[in-house]
């Protein structure tokens, strides 16, 4: 079968999308012909290289009106390939464009079987599945589901798949998860426009899922089987494979945390140190008492240059409400141990979590000032958003939120009116001014 895997604008173009690489690998291994269409990376357009306003259907519709040839060109490129199956990776930032491109392709090639997958499709399948140009939608993990669709199982939906039969939608139930991630082929980036990305980073996944569930985060909704881990041996072998095939020497771990299992992390470092081949690898991590000075030092020697932590707050009360499993004291120690090991520390801050007070925000400010010499970057403060599938989204009353359907995402409000989108934006702006006044620089 001829399969097109598609990433519509807009999406950050720093490096290839890991999910498409994973799907490319299993489909090619099964004998299918696959072509990658990463339009987000290969085309130039307003706000190219960032998400900007492309999540807004009105902006995208207006852009189409001003530049009809832009969308027509994508549709013609796909039609010229004449795929039997067209699979779109759909995110909040590219959902409107994905819809337009899919609709245009269907007009040119009525017989193509169209599939939406990815986070946005999985979180809100009801927003897409009844579209007349869409044949199927995959919720959650995609390898097994897409393989079965590519094999022609389109009469009865495979697990994880919704089939659009016009007058009825057939539901295949929960997705079939891959029990052993080491059994999957390494992500295949053959056919990706590697010269079009803004960095030479190669993505790498340590795990699927997260060992924690922070109230504002939807990772647990994406990977409902908990946290599944890869072996250090498999990760090391994948690095060597990517180096051999693509010349990769710098890796970005596209997982919630590289330290989901500290013993496995330590073993990976040992394999890298014993193997002789030097790589640079960076990723996200969570603060933990198990992130010892010895482990930080080992990571630094093994090639880790940057760790990105979700501090979010330095108020013990807010951390507890968020579901964070660390204390400010642990965060302080981890930051300084990483700095001592030569690992650059990046921090993220969330402003406006339900129940956060001015006193709580001041604790975060005090923490940043106290540790500023050991922090390399503090990202722009983010407004607390009730992400789709998060606990804030699914259980609003538990956190005192107004449960009205239109008061979701960034528009959530406290039931007592003490927090609104406008008030949180003002808090974020005040935090920015404070940071500038105190010489803290945001990326």
Secondary structure by P-SEA (a helix, b strand, c coil): cbbbbbbccccccccccaaaaaaaaaaaaabbbbbbbcccccccccccccccccccaaaaaaaaaacaaaaaaaaaaaaaacccbbbbbcccccaaaaaaaaaaaaaacccbbbbbbcccccccccccccccccccccccccaaaaaaaaacccccccccbbbbcccbbbbcccccccccccccccccccccccccccccbbbbbcccccccccccccccccccccbbbbcaaaaaaaaaaaaaaccccbbbcccccccccaaaaaaaaaaaaaacbbbbbbbbbcccccccaaaaaaaaaacccbbbbccccccaaaaaaacccccaaaaaaaaaaaaaacbbbbbbbbcccccccaaaaaaaaaaaaaccccccccccccccccccccccccccccccccccccccccccccccccccaaaaaaaaaaaaaaaaaaccccc
